[in-house]
């Protein structure tokens, strides 16, 4: 999944006697091409905060008709859940995106990248993108699951 050209981060393996950095860090094997807008892997030590499948409902339980607006609300909803669990966007280690139309996702990459950065900044955890036939809420165009690790 390629959202934007963010900073390239890499982590080397932790050797015997070394402690892991505080907070999540990117795992990037030597020689692998750098991903853009996501990480190949993340490592973290701490307290887990996980969400269920989150969609773009607003406070009135309404979904926007527009795909990008649904993503914006979905990411905002995830941010609110993280905050409720004492986590921040930089604690994210994984996002799994479920979309009903991958072409709609690809056609909106630039706008999605901006929406993502507006809400989560330049922190790019491991991500997966899955196209599904439909979501439980029929009008939903996107559903995202999140996993965060809050350092001890």
Buried (B, 14 or more C-beta within 10 A) or exposed (E): BEBBEBEEBBBEEEEEEEEBEEBBBBBBEEEEEBBBBBBBBBBBBBBEBBBEBBBBBEEEEEBBEEBBBBBBBBBBBBBEBBEEBEBBBBBBBBBBBBBBEEEBBEEBBEBBBBBBBEBBEEBBBBBEBEEEEEBEBEBBBBBBBBBBBBBE
